[in-house]
Amino acid sequence: MIDPTTSKLLTTWTNPETGLDIYLLTEKVAPSQQSFYFVNDGMTANGRYLWFYCSYPPSGSGSYGRTLGLVDFEQQLVRHFPDTQFQHASPYVDPANGDVYWTTGASIWRRSPDPSTAAECVNSLPEEIVGHRTVTRLATHLSKSVDGTEFFADVALGTQYVFGTLPLDGSDFRFWHRFDRNHNHAQFSPIDPDLVLFAEEFHIDPITGLRIPITNRMWSIRRGAAPRPLLPTPTVLSHEWWDEDGTHAWAVRGKQTWRINVETAEVEVVEWPVNCWHAHGTRNGDGLICDSTQKFYRGCPSSVHFLNRRSNTFLKVIDNPGIDGIAGSNYHIDPHPRFCGSDQFVIFTATVRGQMDLAIVKTADLIDRTA
């Protein structure tokens, strides 16, 4: 396992309140460098490769136009791949070899970390699904089935939202369901290749521009069956992700993180002393990380916090100043903390230098301060 925090590509920033060391990627290939959206892991399991989002204000947005950068901690190099312009938070990294997959238009593409290779098209939506419409979203964030054969697609095109799978071998799209309002954040179960977690999302009417609110956030769908809500009564939560055990899903609500049994709907509530915006957990369940904001707007100030569930001790990791102008408002710059590298590190976006930086903190350092 490579320890990226020893790299010459990173600069140590020490939190003056706690003495906690945070490692910032200060080797730049783009003006703004961000961590992945928290659902997908940007780092390989051995710690060698770390992919990240790049943006060049005012070009592009959080919906489309960012590209990917790569840190190779073995070769001590940072590279930018301009051929990786992606939609939404679609990039997915193979944890074994570091290949990255992303969506653009109606297709999924893949490339190797090796800059001498070319990007390859993995699969595309068929013409009978797309027609003459523009695919504004192929996948919120790509997720691969546990058997490694398919990616899930939560497609937005025209006034329809289509769910299905695109096999990695290039074979035909497999239709699952069609909605007439926005549903997204679809994620394959980590243990069941026929089960997907997804979300009811705010829906923007394409004619009037009116925003239709969420009434019942969390759903699942089984291949060949109808969607079903996870909870018995309509409940508004946000920012869900699968537990590694595949029998629970997590989400956030106010100052709480909920762990929900996807079969029984039993809920375990974890309390935070701060508003919980996004969160993620270690595979063994001993640690949770979250980001927080007091008043949300794109580019707003934020903070990152760790909870040691064994000792029930909280630690503020960092305070992120807000970023003004288009750099803050246009690229979805929330910290989005996530455990990576077999849970040995937390990766997130930091703004302590007045710009977007990729940041790393050691999980062991968080545990030591909260034991």
Contacts in CASP RR format, 6 or more apart in sequence:
PFRMAT RR
TARGET T0000
AUTHOR 0000-0000-0000
METHOD contacts of the structure
MODEL  1
MIDPTTSKLLTTWTNPETGLDIYLLTEKVAPSQQSFYFVNDGMTANGRYL
WFYCSYPPSGSGSYGRTLGLVDFEQQLVRHFPDTQFQHASPYVDPANGDV
YWTTGASIWRRSPDPSTAAECVNSLPEEIVGHRTVTRLATHLSKSVDGTE
FFADVALGTQYVFGTLPLDGSDFRFWHRFDRNHNHAQFSPIDPDLVLFAE
EFHIDPITGLRIPITNRMWSIRRGAAPRPLLPTPTVLSHEWWDEDGTHAW
AVRGKQTWRINVETAEVEVVEWPVNCWHAHGTRNGDGLICDSTQKFYRGC
PSSVHFLNRRSNTFLKVIDNPGIDGIAGSNYHIDPHPRFCGSDQFVIFTA
TVRGQMDLAIVKTADLIDRTA
1 46 0 8 1.000
1 47 0 8 1.000
1 341 0 8 1.000
1 342 0 8 1.000
1 344 0 8 1.000
2 46 0 8 1.000
2 47 0 8 1.000
2 48 0 8 1.000
2 73 0 8 1.000
2 74 0 8 1.000
4 10 0 8 1.000
4 23 0 8 1.000
4 43 0 8 1.000
4 47 0 8 1.000
4 50 0 8 1.000
4 71 0 8 1.000
4 73 0 8 1.000
4 345 0 8 1.000
4 360 0 8 1.000
5 21 0 8 1.000
5 23 0 8 1.000
5 345 0 8 1.000
5 360 0 8 1.000
5 362 0 8 1.000
7 23 0 8 1.000
7 71 0 8 1.000
7 73 0 8 1.000
7 76 0 8 1.000
8 76 0 8 1.000
9 25 0 8 1.000
9 26 0 8 1.000
9 27 0 8 1.000
9 71 0 8 1.000
9 73 0 8 1.000
9 76 0 8 1.000
9 78 0 8 1.000
10 23 0 8 1.000
10 24 0 8 1.000
10 25 0 8 1.000
10 26 0 8 1.000
10 27 0 8 1.000
10 360 0 8 1.000
11 23 0 8 1.000
11 24 0 8 1.000
11 26 0 8 1.000
12 21 0 8 1.000
12 22 0 8 1.000
12 23 0 8 1.000
12 24 0 8 1.000
13 21 0 8 1.000
13 22 0 8 1.000
13 23 0 8 1.000
13 24 0 8 1.000
13 350 0 8 1.000
13 352 0 8 1.000
13 353 0 8 1.000
14 20 0 8 1.000
14 21 0 8 1.000
14 22 0 8 1.000
15 21 0 8 1.000
15 22 0 8 1.000
15 316 0 8 1.000
15 317 0 8 1.000
15 318 0 8 1.000
17 316 0 8 1.000
18 315 0 8 1.000
18 316 0 8 1.000
18 369 0 8 1.000
20 315 0 8 1.000
20 317 0 8 1.000
20 361 0 8 1.000
20 365 0 8 1.000
20 366 0 8 1.000
20 369 0 8 1.000
21 361 0 8 1.000
21 362 0 8 1.000
21 365 0 8 1.000
22 317 0 8 1.000
22 318 0 8 1.000
22 350 0 8 1.000
22 352 0 8 1.000
22 359 0 8 1.000
22 360 0 8 1.000
22 361 0 8 1.000
23 359 0 8 1.000
23 360 0 8 1.000
23 361 0 8 1.000
24 350 0 8 1.000
24 352 0 8 1.000
24 353 0 8 1.000
24 357 0 8 1.000
24 358 0 8 1.000
24 359 0 8 1.000
24 360 0 8 1.000
25 33 0 8 1.000
25 52 0 8 1.000
25 71 0 8 1.000
25 78 0 8 1.000
25 357 0 8 1.000
25 358 0 8 1.000
25 359 0 8 1.000
25 360 0 8 1.000
26 357 0 8 1.000
27 71 0 8 1.000
27 78 0 8 1.000
28 78 0 8 1.000
29 54 0 8 1.000
29 69 0 8 1.000
29 78 0 8 1.000
29 79 0 8 1.000
29 80 0 8 1.000
30 54 0 8 1.000
30 55 0 8 1.000
30 56 0 8 1.000
30 67 0 8 1.000
30 69 0 8 1.000
30 80 0 8 1.000
31 55 0 8 1.000
31 56 0 8 1.000
31 57 0 8 1.000
31 327 0 8 1.000
31 355 0 8 1.000
32 54 0 8 1.000
32 55 0 8 1.000
32 56 0 8 1.000
32 57 0 8 1.000
32 327 0 8 1.000
32 331 0 8 1.000
32 333 0 8 1.000
32 355 0 8 1.000
32 356 0 8 1.000
33 52 0 8 1.000
33 53 0 8 1.000
33 54 0 8 1.000
33 69 0 8 1.000
33 356 0 8 1.000
33 357 0 8 1.000
33 358 0 8 1.000
34 52 0 8 1.000
34 53 0 8 1.000
34 54 0 8 1.000
34 55 0 8 1.000
34 66 0 8 1.000
34 331 0 8 1.000
34 333 0 8 1.000
34 336 0 8 1.000
34 349 0 8 1.000
34 356 0 8 1.000
34 358 0 8 1.000
35 42 0 8 1.000
35 52 0 8 1.000
35 53 0 8 1.000
35 335 0 8 1.000
35 336 0 8 1.000
35 337 0 8 1.000
35 338 0 8 1.000
35 347 0 8 1.000
35 348 0 8 1.000
35 349 0 8 1.000
35 358 0 8 1.000
35 359 0 8 1.000
36 42 0 8 1.000
36 51 0 8 1.000
36 52 0 8 1.000
36 53 0 8 1.000
36 89 0 8 1.000
36 91 0 8 1.000
36 93 0 8 1.000
36 336 0 8 1.000
36 338 0 8 1.000
36 347 0 8 1.000
37 89 0 8 1.000
37 141 0 8 1.000
37 332 0 8 1.000
37 336 0 8 1.000
38 239 0 8 1.000
38 241 0 8 1.000
38 278 0 8 1.000
38 279 0 8 1.000
38 280 0 8 1.000
38 336 0 8 1.000
38 337 0 8 1.000
38 338 0 8 1.000
39 89 0 8 1.000
39 141 0 8 1.000
39 143 0 8 1.000
39 185 0 8 1.000
39 187 0 8 1.000
39 241 0 8 1.000
39 338 0 8 1.000
40 89 0 8 1.000
40 91 0 8 1.000
40 92 0 8 1.000
40 93 0 8 1.000
40 141 0 8 1.000
40 142 0 8 1.000
40 143 0 8 1.000
41 93 0 8 1.000
41 95 0 8 1.000
41 338 0 8 1.000
41 340 0 8 1.000
41 341 0 8 1.000
42 50 0 8 1.000
42 51 0 8 1.000
42 52 0 8 1.000
42 91 0 8 1.000
42 93 0 8 1.000
42 340 0 8 1.000
42 347 0 8 1.000
43 49 0 8 1.000
43 50 0 8 1.000
43 51 0 8 1.000
43 93 0 8 1.000
43 340 0 8 1.000
43 341 0 8 1.000
43 345 0 8 1.000
43 347 0 8 1.000
44 50 0 8 1.000
44 93 0 8 1.000
44 94 0 8 1.000
44 95 0 8 1.000
44 96 0 8 1.000
44 97 0 8 1.000
44 98 0 8 1.000
44 341 0 8 1.000
45 95 0 8 1.000
45 96 0 8 1.000
45 341 0 8 1.000
45 342 0 8 1.000
46 341 0 8 1.000
47 73 0 8 1.000
47 341 0 8 1.000
48 72 0 8 1.000
48 73 0 8 1.000
48 74 0 8 1.000
48 98 0 8 1.000
49 70 0 8 1.000
49 71 0 8 1.000
49 72 0 8 1.000
49 73 0 8 1.000
49 93 0 8 1.000
49 98 0 8 1.000
49 113 0 8 1.000
50 70 0 8 1.000
50 71 0 8 1.000
50 73 0 8 1.000
50 340 0 8 1.000
50 347 0 8 1.000
50 358 0 8 1.000
51 68 0 8 1.000
51 69 0 8 1.000
51 70 0 8 1.000
51 71 0 8 1.000
51 91 0 8 1.000
51 93 0 8 1.000
51 98 0 8 1.000
51 100 0 8 1.000
52 68 0 8 1.000
52 69 0 8 1.000
52 70 0 8 1.000
52 71 0 8 1.000
52 358 0 8 1.000
53 66 0 8 1.000
53 67 0 8 1.000
53 68 0 8 1.000
53 69 0 8 1.000
53 91 0 8 1.000
53 331 0 8 1.000
54 66 0 8 1.000
54 67 0 8 1.000
54 68 0 8 1.000
54 69 0 8 1.000
54 80 0 8 1.000
55 62 0 8 1.000
55 65 0 8 1.000
55 66 0 8 1.000
55 67 0 8 1.000
55 327 0 8 1.000
55 330 0 8 1.000
55 331 0 8 1.000
55 356 0 8 1.000
57 326 0 8 1.000
57 327 0 8 1.000
57 330 0 8 1.000
57 331 0 8 1.000
58 326 0 8 1.000
58 330 0 8 1.000
59 65 0 8 1.000
60 66 0 8 1.000
60 330 0 8 1.000
61 330 0 8 1.000
61 331 0 8 1.000
62 88 0 8 1.000
62 330 0 8 1.000
62 331 0 8 1.000
62 332 0 8 1.000
63 87 0 8 1.000
63 88 0 8 1.000
63 136 0 8 1.000
63 137 0 8 1.000
64 85 0 8 1.000
64 86 0 8 1.000
64 87 0 8 1.000
64 88 0 8 1.000
64 136 0 8 1.000
65 85 0 8 1.000
65 86 0 8 1.000
65 87 0 8 1.000
66 85 0 8 1.000
66 86 0 8 1.000
66 331 0 8 1.000
67 80 0 8 1.000
67 81 0 8 1.000
67 82 0 8 1.000
67 83 0 8 1.000
67 84 0 8 1.000
67 85 0 8 1.000
67 86 0 8 1.000
68 80 0 8 1.000
68 81 0 8 1.000
68 84 0 8 1.000
68 86 0 8 1.000
68 91 0 8 1.000
68 100 0 8 1.000
68 102 0 8 1.000
69 78 0 8 1.000
69 79 0 8 1.000
69 80 0 8 1.000
69 81 0 8 1.000
69 84 0 8 1.000
70 78 0 8 1.000
70 79 0 8 1.000
70 80 0 8 1.000
70 81 0 8 1.000
70 100 0 8 1.000
70 113 0 8 1.000
71 77 0 8 1.000
71 78 0 8 1.000
71 358 0 8 1.000
72 78 0 8 1.000
72 79 0 8 1.000
72 113 0 8 1.000
79 115 0 8 1.000
81 111 0 8 1.000
81 115 0 8 1.000
83 111 0 8 1.000
83 119 0 8 1.000
84 91 0 8 1.000
84 100 0 8 1.000
84 102 0 8 1.000
84 109 0 8 1.000
84 111 0 8 1.000
84 119 0 8 1.000
85 104 0 8 1.000
86 102 0 8 1.000
86 103 0 8 1.000
86 104 0 8 1.000
87 102 0 8 1.000
87 103 0 8 1.000
87 104 0 8 1.000
87 105 0 8 1.000
87 136 0 8 1.000
87 137 0 8 1.000
87 138 0 8 1.000
87 139 0 8 1.000
88 103 0 8 1.000
88 137 0 8 1.000
88 139 0 8 1.000
88 140 0 8 1.000
88 141 0 8 1.000
89 140 0 8 1.000
89 141 0 8 1.000
89 332 0 8 1.000
90 101 0 8 1.000
90 102 0 8 1.000
90 103 0 8 1.000
90 138 0 8 1.000
90 139 0 8 1.000
90 140 0 8 1.000
90 141 0 8 1.000
90 142 0 8 1.000
91 100 0 8 1.000
91 101 0 8 1.000
91 102 0 8 1.000
91 141 0 8 1.000
91 142 0 8 1.000
92 100 0 8 1.000
92 101 0 8 1.000
92 102 0 8 1.000
92 141 0 8 1.000
92 142 0 8 1.000
92 143 0 8 1.000
92 144 0 8 1.000
92 151 0 8 1.000
93 99 0 8 1.000
93 100 0 8 1.000
93 101 0 8 1.000
94 100 0 8 1.000
94 101 0 8 1.000
97 112 0 8 1.000
98 112 0 8 1.000
98 113 0 8 1.000
99 110 0 8 1.000
99 111 0 8 1.000
99 112 0 8 1.000
99 113 0 8 1.000
100 110 0 8 1.000
100 111 0 8 1.000
100 113 0 8 1.000
101 108 0 8 1.000
101 109 0 8 1.000
101 110 0 8 1.000
101 122 0 8 1.000
101 142 0 8 1.000
101 151 0 8 1.000
102 108 0 8 1.000
102 109 0 8 1.000
102 142 0 8 1.000
103 109 0 8 1.000
103 137 0 8 1.000
103 138 0 8 1.000
103 139 0 8 1.000
103 142 0 8 1.000
104 138 0 8 1.000
105 134 0 8 1.000
105 135 0 8 1.000
105 138 0 8 1.000
106 124 0 8 1.000
106 125 0 8 1.000
106 130 0 8 1.000
106 135 0 8 1.000
106 138 0 8 1.000
107 121 0 8 1.000
107 122 0 8 1.000
107 123 0 8 1.000
107 124 0 8 1.000
107 125 0 8 1.000
107 138 0 8 1.000
108 121 0 8 1.000
108 122 0 8 1.000
108 123 0 8 1.000
108 124 0 8 1.000
108 138 0 8 1.000
108 139 0 8 1.000
108 142 0 8 1.000
108 151 0 8 1.000
108 166 0 8 1.000
109 119 0 8 1.000
109 120 0 8 1.000
109 121 0 8 1.000
109 122 0 8 1.000
110 119 0 8 1.000
110 120 0 8 1.000
110 122 0 8 1.000
111 117 0 8 1.000
111 118 0 8 1.000
111 119 0 8 1.000
111 120 0 8 1.000
122 151 0 8 1.000
122 166 0 8 1.000
122 168 0 8 1.000
122 170 0 8 1.000
123 151 0 8 1.000
123 166 0 8 1.000
123 167 0 8 1.000
123 168 0 8 1.000
123 170 0 8 1.000
123 171 0 8 1.000
123 173 0 8 1.000
124 166 0 8 1.000
125 135 0 8 1.000
125 138 0 8 1.000
125 153 0 8 1.000
125 155 0 8 1.000
125 166 0 8 1.000
125 173 0 8 1.000
126 172 0 8 1.000
126 173 0 8 1.000
129 155 0 8 1.000
129 157 0 8 1.000
129 162 0 8 1.000
129 173 0 8 1.000
129 175 0 8 1.000
130 157 0 8 1.000
133 157 0 8 1.000
133 158 0 8 1.000
134 157 0 8 1.000
134 158 0 8 1.000
135 155 0 8 1.000
135 156 0 8 1.000
135 157 0 8 1.000
136 156 0 8 1.000
136 157 0 8 1.000
136 158 0 8 1.000
137 154 0 8 1.000
137 155 0 8 1.000
137 156 0 8 1.000
137 157 0 8 1.000
137 184 0 8 1.000
138 153 0 8 1.000
138 155 0 8 1.000
139 151 0 8 1.000
139 152 0 8 1.000
139 153 0 8 1.000
139 154 0 8 1.000
139 155 0 8 1.000
139 186 0 8 1.000
140 154 0 8 1.000
140 184 0 8 1.000
140 185 0 8 1.000
140 186 0 8 1.000
141 185 0 8 1.000
141 187 0 8 1.000
142 151 0 8 1.000
142 152 0 8 1.000
143 151 0 8 1.000
143 152 0 8 1.000
143 186 0 8 1.000
143 187 0 8 1.000
143 188 0 8 1.000
144 150 0 8 1.000
144 151 0 8 1.000
144 168 0 8 1.000
144 188 0 8 1.000
145 151 0 8 1.000
145 152 0 8 1.000
145 165 0 8 1.000
145 188 0 8 1.000
145 193 0 8 1.000
146 188 0 8 1.000
146 189 0 8 1.000
146 190 0 8 1.000
146 191 0 8 1.000
146 192 0 8 1.000
146 193 0 8 1.000
147 193 0 8 1.000
148 168 0 8 1.000
148 193 0 8 1.000
149 167 0 8 1.000
149 168 0 8 1.000
149 169 0 8 1.000
149 193 0 8 1.000
150 165 0 8 1.000
150 166 0 8 1.000
150 167 0 8 1.000
150 168 0 8 1.000
150 174 0 8 1.000
150 188 0 8 1.000
150 193 0 8 1.000
151 165 0 8 1.000
151 166 0 8 1.000
151 168 0 8 1.000
152 163 0 8 1.000
152 164 0 8 1.000
152 165 0 8 1.000
152 186 0 8 1.000
152 187 0 8 1.000
152 188 0 8 1.000
152 196 0 8 1.000
153 162 0 8 1.000
153 163 0 8 1.000
153 164 0 8 1.000
153 165 0 8 1.000
153 166 0 8 1.000
153 173 0 8 1.000
153 186 0 8 1.000
154 161 0 8 1.000
154 163 0 8 1.000
154 164 0 8 1.000
154 183 0 8 1.000
154 184 0 8 1.000
154 185 0 8 1.000
154 186 0 8 1.000
154 198 0 8 1.000
155 161 0 8 1.000
155 162 0 8 1.000
155 163 0 8 1.000
155 164 0 8 1.000
156 182 0 8 1.000
156 184 0 8 1.000
158 206 0 8 1.000
159 180 0 8 1.000
159 206 0 8 1.000
160 178 0 8 1.000
160 179 0 8 1.000
160 180 0 8 1.000
161 178 0 8 1.000
161 179 0 8 1.000
161 180 0 8 1.000
161 181 0 8 1.000
161 182 0 8 1.000
161 183 0 8 1.000
161 184 0 8 1.000
162 175 0 8 1.000
162 177 0 8 1.000
162 178 0 8 1.000
162 179 0 8 1.000
163 175 0 8 1.000
163 176 0 8 1.000
163 177 0 8 1.000
163 178 0 8 1.000
163 179 0 8 1.000
163 183 0 8 1.000
163 186 0 8 1.000
163 196 0 8 1.000
163 198 0 8 1.000
163 221 0 8 1.000
164 173 0 8 1.000
164 174 0 8 1.000
164 175 0 8 1.000
164 176 0 8 1.000
164 177 0 8 1.000
165 173 0 8 1.000
165 174 0 8 1.000
165 176 0 8 1.000
166 173 0 8 1.000
166 174 0 8 1.000
167 174 0 8 1.000
176 196 0 8 1.000
176 221 0 8 1.000
176 223 0 8 1.000
176 224 0 8 1.000
177 221 0 8 1.000
177 226 0 8 1.000
177 227 0 8 1.000
181 200 0 8 1.000
181 203 0 8 1.000
181 212 0 8 1.000
182 200 0 8 1.000
182 201 0 8 1.000
182 202 0 8 1.000
182 203 0 8 1.000
182 204 0 8 1.000
183 198 0 8 1.000
183 199 0 8 1.000
183 200 0 8 1.000
183 201 0 8 1.000
183 219 0 8 1.000
184 198 0 8 1.000
184 199 0 8 1.000
184 201 0 8 1.000
185 197 0 8 1.000
185 198 0 8 1.000
185 199 0 8 1.000
185 201 0 8 1.000
185 240 0 8 1.000
186 196 0 8 1.000
186 197 0 8 1.000
186 198 0 8 1.000
186 199 0 8 1.000
187 196 0 8 1.000
187 197 0 8 1.000
187 198 0 8 1.000
187 240 0 8 1.000
187 241 0 8 1.000
187 242 0 8 1.000
188 195 0 8 1.000
188 196 0 8 1.000
189 195 0 8 1.000
189 196 0 8 1.000
189 197 0 8 1.000
189 242 0 8 1.000
189 246 0 8 1.000
190 242 0 8 1.000
190 244 0 8 1.000
190 245 0 8 1.000
190 246 0 8 1.000
191 245 0 8 1.000
191 246 0 8 1.000
191 247 0 8 1.000
192 246 0 8 1.000
194 222 0 8 1.000
194 223 0 8 1.000
195 220 0 8 1.000
195 221 0 8 1.000
195 222 0 8 1.000
195 223 0 8 1.000
195 262 0 8 1.000
196 220 0 8 1.000
196 221 0 8 1.000
196 222 0 8 1.000
197 218 0 8 1.000
197 219 0 8 1.000
197 220 0 8 1.000
197 230 0 8 1.000
197 240 0 8 1.000
197 242 0 8 1.000
197 249 0 8 1.000
197 262 0 8 1.000
198 219 0 8 1.000
198 220 0 8 1.000
198 221 0 8 1.000
198 227 0 8 1.000
199 217 0 8 1.000
199 218 0 8 1.000
199 219 0 8 1.000
199 238 0 8 1.000
199 240 0 8 1.000
200 214 0 8 1.000
200 215 0 8 1.000
200 216 0 8 1.000
200 217 0 8 1.000
200 218 0 8 1.000
200 219 0 8 1.000
201 214 0 8 1.000
202 211 0 8 1.000
202 212 0 8 1.000
202 213 0 8 1.000
202 214 0 8 1.000
203 211 0 8 1.000
203 212 0 8 1.000
204 210 0 8 1.000
204 211 0 8 1.000
204 212 0 8 1.000
205 211 0 8 1.000
205 212 0 8 1.000
214 236 0 8 1.000
215 234 0 8 1.000
215 236 0 8 1.000
216 229 0 8 1.000
216 231 0 8 1.000
216 234 0 8 1.000
216 235 0 8 1.000
216 236 0 8 1.000
217 235 0 8 1.000
217 236 0 8 1.000
217 237 0 8 1.000
217 238 0 8 1.000
217 240 0 8 1.000
217 251 0 8 1.000
218 229 0 8 1.000
218 230 0 8 1.000
218 231 0 8 1.000
218 235 0 8 1.000
218 237 0 8 1.000
218 240 0 8 1.000
218 249 0 8 1.000
218 251 0 8 1.000
218 260 0 8 1.000
219 227 0 8 1.000
219 228 0 8 1.000
219 229 0 8 1.000
219 230 0 8 1.000
220 227 0 8 1.000
220 228 0 8 1.000
220 230 0 8 1.000
220 249 0 8 1.000
220 262 0 8 1.000
221 227 0 8 1.000
221 228 0 8 1.000
230 249 0 8 1.000
230 260 0 8 1.000
230 262 0 8 1.000
230 265 0 8 1.000
231 260 0 8 1.000
231 265 0 8 1.000
231 267 0 8 1.000
232 265 0 8 1.000
236 253 0 8 1.000
237 251 0 8 1.000
237 252 0 8 1.000
237 253 0 8 1.000
237 258 0 8 1.000
238 251 0 8 1.000
238 252 0 8 1.000
238 253 0 8 1.000
239 251 0 8 1.000
239 252 0 8 1.000
239 277 0 8 1.000
239 278 0 8 1.000
239 279 0 8 1.000
240 249 0 8 1.000
240 250 0 8 1.000
240 251 0 8 1.000
241 249 0 8 1.000
241 250 0 8 1.000
241 251 0 8 1.000
241 280 0 8 1.000
242 248 0 8 1.000
242 249 0 8 1.000
242 250 0 8 1.000
243 249 0 8 1.000
243 250 0 8 1.000
243 259 0 8 1.000
244 283 0 8 1.000
246 262 0 8 1.000
247 261 0 8 1.000
247 262 0 8 1.000
247 263 0 8 1.000
248 259 0 8 1.000
248 260 0 8 1.000
248 261 0 8 1.000
248 262 0 8 1.000
249 259 0 8 1.000
249 260 0 8 1.000
249 262 0 8 1.000
250 257 0 8 1.000
250 258 0 8 1.000
250 259 0 8 1.000
250 260 0 8 1.000
250 279 0 8 1.000
250 281 0 8 1.000
251 257 0 8 1.000
251 258 0 8 1.000
251 260 0 8 1.000
252 258 0 8 1.000
252 276 0 8 1.000
252 277 0 8 1.000
252 278 0 8 1.000
252 279 0 8 1.000
252 290 0 8 1.000
253 276 0 8 1.000
254 275 0 8 1.000
254 276 0 8 1.000
255 271 0 8 1.000
255 272 0 8 1.000
255 273 0 8 1.000
255 274 0 8 1.000
255 275 0 8 1.000
255 276 0 8 1.000
256 269 0 8 1.000
256 270 0 8 1.000
256 271 0 8 1.000
256 272 0 8 1.000
256 276 0 8 1.000
257 269 0 8 1.000
257 270 0 8 1.000
257 272 0 8 1.000
257 276 0 8 1.000
257 279 0 8 1.000
257 288 0 8 1.000
257 290 0 8 1.000
258 267 0 8 1.000
258 268 0 8 1.000
258 269 0 8 1.000
258 270 0 8 1.000
259 267 0 8 1.000
259 268 0 8 1.000
259 269 0 8 1.000
259 270 0 8 1.000
260 266 0 8 1.000
260 267 0 8 1.000
260 268 0 8 1.000
261 267 0 8 1.000
270 288 0 8 1.000
270 307 0 8 1.000
270 309 0 8 1.000
272 290 0 8 1.000
272 292 0 8 1.000
272 305 0 8 1.000
272 307 0 8 1.000
272 314 0 8 1.000
273 314 0 8 1.000
274 290 0 8 1.000
274 292 0 8 1.000
274 303 0 8 1.000
274 305 0 8 1.000
275 292 0 8 1.000
275 293 0 8 1.000
275 294 0 8 1.000
276 290 0 8 1.000
276 292 0 8 1.000
277 290 0 8 1.000
277 291 0 8 1.000
277 292 0 8 1.000
277 293 0 8 1.000
277 296 0 8 1.000
277 302 0 8 1.000
277 334 0 8 1.000
278 290 0 8 1.000
278 291 0 8 1.000
278 334 0 8 1.000
278 335 0 8 1.000
278 336 0 8 1.000
278 337 0 8 1.000
279 288 0 8 1.000
279 289 0 8 1.000
279 290 0 8 1.000
279 291 0 8 1.000
279 337 0 8 1.000
280 288 0 8 1.000
280 289 0 8 1.000
280 290 0 8 1.000
280 337 0 8 1.000
280 338 0 8 1.000
280 339 0 8 1.000
281 287 0 8 1.000
281 288 0 8 1.000
281 289 0 8 1.000
281 339 0 8 1.000
282 288 0 8 1.000
282 339 0 8 1.000
282 343 0 8 1.000
282 363 0 8 1.000
283 339 0 8 1.000
283 343 0 8 1.000
284 343 0 8 1.000
285 309 0 8 1.000
286 308 0 8 1.000
286 309 0 8 1.000
286 310 0 8 1.000
287 306 0 8 1.000
287 307 0 8 1.000
287 308 0 8 1.000
287 309 0 8 1.000
288 306 0 8 1.000
288 307 0 8 1.000
288 309 0 8 1.000
289 304 0 8 1.000
289 305 0 8 1.000
289 306 0 8 1.000
289 307 0 8 1.000
289 317 0 8 1.000
289 337 0 8 1.000
289 338 0 8 1.000
289 339 0 8 1.000
289 346 0 8 1.000
289 348 0 8 1.000
289 366 0 8 1.000
290 304 0 8 1.000
290 305 0 8 1.000
290 307 0 8 1.000
290 337 0 8 1.000
291 302 0 8 1.000
291 303 0 8 1.000
291 304 0 8 1.000
291 305 0 8 1.000
291 334 0 8 1.000
291 335 0 8 1.000
291 336 0 8 1.000
291 337 0 8 1.000
291 348 0 8 1.000
292 302 0 8 1.000
292 303 0 8 1.000
292 304 0 8 1.000
292 305 0 8 1.000
293 300 0 8 1.000
293 301 0 8 1.000
293 302 0 8 1.000
293 303 0 8 1.000
293 334 0 8 1.000
294 301 0 8 1.000
297 329 0 8 1.000
298 328 0 8 1.000
298 329 0 8 1.000
298 330 0 8 1.000
298 332 0 8 1.000
298 333 0 8 1.000
299 322 0 8 1.000
299 323 0 8 1.000
299 324 0 8 1.000
299 328 0 8 1.000
299 329 0 8 1.000
299 333 0 8 1.000
300 322 0 8 1.000
301 319 0 8 1.000
301 320 0 8 1.000
301 321 0 8 1.000
301 322 0 8 1.000
302 319 0 8 1.000
302 320 0 8 1.000
302 322 0 8 1.000
302 334 0 8 1.000
302 335 0 8 1.000
303 316 0 8 1.000
303 317 0 8 1.000
303 318 0 8 1.000
303 319 0 8 1.000
303 320 0 8 1.000
303 335 0 8 1.000
304 316 0 8 1.000
304 317 0 8 1.000
304 318 0 8 1.000
304 320 0 8 1.000
304 335 0 8 1.000
304 337 0 8 1.000
304 346 0 8 1.000
304 348 0 8 1.000
305 314 0 8 1.000
305 315 0 8 1.000
305 316 0 8 1.000
305 317 0 8 1.000
306 314 0 8 1.000
306 315 0 8 1.000
306 317 0 8 1.000
306 346 0 8 1.000
306 366 0 8 1.000
306 370 0 8 1.000
307 313 0 8 1.000
307 314 0 8 1.000
307 315 0 8 1.000
307 370 0 8 1.000
308 314 0 8 1.000
308 315 0 8 1.000
308 366 0 8 1.000
308 367 0 8 1.000
308 370 0 8 1.000
308 371 0 8 1.000
310 371 0 8 1.000
311 370 0 8 1.000
311 371 0 8 1.000
313 370 0 8 1.000
313 371 0 8 1.000
314 370 0 8 1.000
315 366 0 8 1.000
315 369 0 8 1.000
315 370 0 8 1.000
317 337 0 8 1.000
317 346 0 8 1.000
317 361 0 8 1.000
317 366 0 8 1.000
318 335 0 8 1.000
318 348 0 8 1.000
318 350 0 8 1.000
318 352 0 8 1.000
318 359 0 8 1.000
319 352 0 8 1.000
320 335 0 8 1.000
320 349 0 8 1.000
320 350 0 8 1.000
320 351 0 8 1.000
320 352 0 8 1.000
321 351 0 8 1.000
321 352 0 8 1.000
321 354 0 8 1.000
322 328 0 8 1.000
322 351 0 8 1.000
323 333 0 8 1.000
323 351 0 8 1.000
323 354 0 8 1.000
323 355 0 8 1.000
323 356 0 8 1.000
327 333 0 8 1.000
327 355 0 8 1.000
327 356 0 8 1.000
328 356 0 8 1.000
331 356 0 8 1.000
333 349 0 8 1.000
333 351 0 8 1.000
333 356 0 8 1.000
334 349 0 8 1.000
335 348 0 8 1.000
335 349 0 8 1.000
335 350 0 8 1.000
336 348 0 8 1.000
336 349 0 8 1.000
337 346 0 8 1.000
337 347 0 8 1.000
337 348 0 8 1.000
338 346 0 8 1.000
338 347 0 8 1.000
338 348 0 8 1.000
339 345 0 8 1.000
339 346 0 8 1.000
339 363 0 8 1.000
340 346 0 8 1.000
340 347 0 8 1.000
343 363 0 8 1.000
344 362 0 8 1.000
344 363 0 8 1.000
344 364 0 8 1.000
345 360 0 8 1.000
345 361 0 8 1.000
345 362 0 8 1.000
345 363 0 8 1.000
346 360 0 8 1.000
346 361 0 8 1.000
346 363 0 8 1.000
346 366 0 8 1.000
347 358 0 8 1.000
347 359 0 8 1.000
347 360 0 8 1.000
348 359 0 8 1.000
348 361 0 8 1.000
349 356 0 8 1.000
349 357 0 8 1.000
349 358 0 8 1.000
349 359 0 8 1.000
350 356 0 8 1.000
350 357 0 8 1.000
350 358 0 8 1.000
350 359 0 8 1.000
351 357 0 8 1.000
END
